[in-house]
Amino acid sequence: MTKAESSSPGAGEESLIYVRRIHRRDLNRVWEFLKKVFRDVNRETVEYQRPRSKKRFLEVYEEEGVEQLLFEVRQGDGQEIVGYAECAFEITGTDNWMNERYFTKHDMRPLFVEELAVHPDYQGRGVGAFMLEQLEHLARIHGCTHLVLEVAENNIGALKFYRKRSFYRLDAAIFMAKKVAVDSELLPPRALKKPRPPEASSASAKPKRSPRRAPKARTAEKRTSAPPPASLPPDAGADRERAPLARADADGDDDPL
């Protein structure tokens, strides 16, 4: 275990930062520390800061060739985590976009810094500088020529920190996007019609009946009945009865006896 000195403002006493390799018993505590450090950063960046999940973080612990360093400050009987560094001598992980041929072409043997996290309450107190010094020391021992890390372009504070310590941009690749003007698949909201009054709604609910038609008048019969016989004068009937008799008398006079 190595240590570095940093002044503690207000107390007037000297605080020491200790560095050691992570142990299995530290995993849960370190994961909670990482969530606290990267919570705000991950809300603003396109790409998640690694490790993306606790499952992946636990898998890293089991991988060979990965260094996980813990930086602590002693407080009373315990230690508070103030920094965490994770680095590898080879490109690791299935979600890594690093191109190994790029470094071979440029004659670089990098130490890949996967994580560099400083407690928000301890930023500006020399913790980050001590962590980088430790990583450079580790790189020299293992024959590495460069420290290579990734930082979000909108993480202004981190960019200033690294540029101040002679870090430079390796590649011009950045995330770019263009908004595509498309119509929505769903129609926009539409105003409801006002409800009808209860009476009007009940009346409209009943089916309308067609008005009854008046029965048609019976048509006159095609064949008209014969008019009643005209009334005869009183003597006309008697003459009709007597007329055959008179004719018979006349005929009888001519007949022989």
C-alpha positions in Angstrom: 0.0 0.0 0.0 1.3 3.4 -1.0 0.1 6.8 0.2 0.1 10.5 -0.7 -0.4 13.5 1.4 -3.2 16.1 0.9 -4.1 19.0 3.1 -7.5 18.9 4.8 -8.9 22.4 4.9 -10.4 23.6 8.1 -9.0 20.8 10.3 -5.4 21.9 10.0 -4.4 18.2 10.0 -2.7 16.2 7.3 -4.9 13.5 5.6 -3.3 10.6 3.7 -4.6 9.0 0.5 -3.9 5.2 0.5 -3.9 3.1 -2.7 -4.4 -0.7 -2.8 -5.7 -3.3 -5.1 -9.4 -4.1 -4.8 -10.6 -7.1 -2.8 -13.8 -9.2 -3.3 -15.2 -7.8 -0.1 -15.0 -4.3 -1.6 -17.1 -4.9 -4.7 -20.5 -3.8 -3.4 -19.1 -0.7 -1.7 -17.1 0.3 -4.9 -20.2 -0.2 -7.1 -22.2 2.2 -4.9 -19.3 4.7 -5.1 -19.3 4.5 -9.0 -23.0 5.1 -9.2 -22.6 8.2 -7.1 -19.8 9.5 -9.3 -21.2 8.8 -12.7 -24.9 9.3 -12.1 -25.0 12.9 -13.4 -22.5 12.2 -16.2 -24.6 9.3 -17.6 -27.7 11.5 -17.8 -26.0 13.9 -20.3 -23.8 11.5 -22.4 -24.7 9.3 -25.4 -22.5 6.5 -24.3 -22.6 5.1 -20.8 -19.5 5.4 -18.7 -18.2 2.0 -18.0 -19.1 -0.2 -16.2 -22.6 -0.1 -17.5 -24.1 -2.6 -15.1 -23.2 -4.2 -11.8 -23.1 -7.6 -13.6 -20.4 -6.3 -15.9 -18.5 -4.8 -13.0 -18.4 -8.1 -11.2 -17.2 -9.8 -14.4 -14.3 -7.4 -14.7 -13.1 -8.5 -11.3 -12.7 -12.1 -12.6 -10.8 -11.1 -15.8 -7.1 -11.5 -16.1 -4.9 -8.6 -17.0 -7.1 -5.9 -15.4 -5.9 -3.7 -12.6 -8.5 -2.3 -10.2 -7.1 0.2 -7.7 -8.8 1.7 -4.7 -7.9 5.1 -3.2 -9.0 5.7 0.3 -8.8 8.3 3.1 -8.8 7.1 6.7 -11.5 8.6 8.8 -11.6 7.4 12.4 -11.8 3.7 12.5 -12.8 3.3 8.8 -11.8 4.3 5.3 -13.7 6.4 2.9 -13.4 5.6 -0.8 -12.3 8.8 -2.6 -11.1 7.3 -5.9 -11.2 4.2 -8.2 -9.0 3.4 -11.1 -9.4 0.5 -13.6 -6.8 -0.2 -16.3 -5.7 -3.0 -18.6 -2.6 -3.7 -20.7 -4.7 -5.1 -23.6 -8.1 -4.2 -25.1 -10.7 -6.1 -23.0 -14.5 -6.5 -23.1 -16.9 -7.3 -25.9 -18.4 -3.8 -25.8 -15.1 -2.1 -26.5 -14.7 0.0 -29.7 -10.9 0.2 -29.6 -9.0 -0.7 -32.7 -5.7 -2.5 -31.8 -4.2 -2.0 -35.3 -4.3 1.8 -34.8 -1.9 1.6 -31.9 0.4 -0.9 -33.7 0.6 1.4 -36.7 1.6 4.3 -34.5 4.1 2.3 -32.5 2.1 2.7 -29.3 2.1 0.3 -26.3 -0.7 1.8 -24.3 -2.0 1.3 -20.8 -5.8 1.5 -21.3 -7.5 3.5 -18.5 -11.0 2.1 -18.4 -12.2 4.0 -15.3 -10.9 7.0 -13.4 -13.5 8.1 -10.8 -13.0 10.7 -8.0 -15.5 11.4 -5.2 -17.4 14.6 -5.9 -16.5 15.9 -2.4 -12.8 15.4 -3.0 -12.4 16.9 -6.4 -9.8 19.7 -6.5 -7.9 18.3 -3.5 -5.2 16.3 -5.4 -6.9 13.0 -5.5 -7.1 12.8 -9.3 -3.5 14.0 -9.8 -2.3 11.2 -7.4 -4.3 8.6 -9.3 -2.8 9.6 -12.6 0.7 9.5 -11.1 0.0 6.0 -9.9 -1.2 4.9 -13.3 1.9 6.4 -15.1 4.1 4.6 -12.6 2.3 1.4 -13.4 2.7 2.0 -17.1 6.5 2.6 -16.9 7.0 -0.6 -14.9 5.2 -2.7 -17.5 6.9 -1.0 -20.5 3.9 1.0 -21.7 4.4 4.2 -23.7 1.1 5.9 -23.4 -2.0 6.3 -21.2 -5.1 6.0 -23.3 -8.5 6.8 -22.0 -12.0 8.0 -23.2 -13.8 11.0 -22.0 -17.1 12.6 -23.0 -16.7 15.7 -25.1 -19.4 17.5 -23.0 -17.6 16.6 -19.8 -15.9 20.0 -19.7 -14.3 19.6 -16.3 -12.7 16.3 -17.1 -11.4 17.6 -20.5 -9.7 20.6 -18.7 -8.2 18.2 -16.2 -6.6 15.9 -18.8 -5.4 18.7 -21.2 -3.7 20.4 -18.3 -1.7 17.1 -17.8 -0.6 16.9 -21.5 -3.3 14.6 -22.8 -4.2 15.2 -26.4 -6.9 14.0 -28.8 -6.1 10.8 -30.7 -9.0 10.6 -33.1 -11.5 13.0 -34.6 -14.4 10.6 -34.3 -17.4 12.1 -32.4 -21.0 11.2 -32.2 -23.1 13.1 -34.8 -26.8 13.1 -35.5 -29.3 14.7 -37.9 -32.9 15.1 -37.2 -35.2 13.5 -39.8 -38.4 15.2 -40.5 -41.1 12.6 -40.5 -44.8 12.5 -39.8 -46.0 10.8 -36.6 -47.7 7.5 -37.1 -50.4 8.6 -34.6 -52.8 11.5 -35.1 -52.6 14.4 -32.7 -55.1 14.8 -29.9 -58.6 15.9 -30.9 -61.2 17.8 -28.8 -64.3 16.0 -27.7 -67.7 17.4 -28.6 -69.8 18.9 -25.8 -72.3 16.4 -24.3 -75.9 16.9 -25.4 -78.6 17.8 -22.9 -80.3 14.7 -21.3 -83.7 15.4 -22.9 -82.4 15.9 -26.4 -80.2 12.9 -26.1 -83.0 10.7 -25.0 -85.3 12.0 -27.7 -82.7 11.5 -30.3 -82.2 7.9 -29.1 -85.8 6.9 -30.0 -86.2 5.8 -33.6 -88.4 8.1 -35.7 -91.7 6.6 -36.9 -92.9 7.5 -40.4 -96.3 9.3 -40.3 -99.3 7.2 -41.1 -100.9 7.8 -44.4 -104.7 8.4 -44.7 -106.5 5.5 -46.2 -107.3 6.0 -49.9 -110.9 6.7 -50.9 -112.6 3.8 -52.6 -112.7 4.2 -56.3 -116.0 4.3 -58.0 -117.1 1.1 -59.6 -116.3 0.8 -63.2 -119.8 -0.4 -64.0 -122.6 1.9 -63.0 -125.9 0.5 -61.9 -128.9 1.1 -64.2 -131.1 4.0 -63.1 -134.4 3.1 -61.4 -137.4 2.9 -63.8 -139.3 6.1 -64.3 -142.7 6.2 -62.5 -145.7 5.6 -64.9 -148.9 7.6 -64.8 -151.8 5.8 -63.1 -153.6 4.8 -66.2 -150.6 3.6 -68.1 -150.5 0.3 -66.3 -154.1 -0.4 -66.9 -153.8 0.3 -70.6 -150.9 -2.2 -70.8 -153.1 -4.9 -69.2 -156.1 -4.1 -71.3 -154.2 -3.9 -74.5 -153.7 -7.6 -75.0 -157.3 -8.3 -74.2 -158.5 -5.9 -76.8 -156.2 -7.5 -79.2 -157.5 -10.9 -78.3 -161.1 -9.7 -78.8 -160.2 -8.4 -82.2 -158.6 -11.6 -83.1 -161.6 -13.6 -81.8 -164.0 -11.8 -84.0 -162.2 -13.0 -87.1 -162.0 -16.7 -85.9 -164.7 -19.1 -87.3 -167.3 -20.6 -84.9 
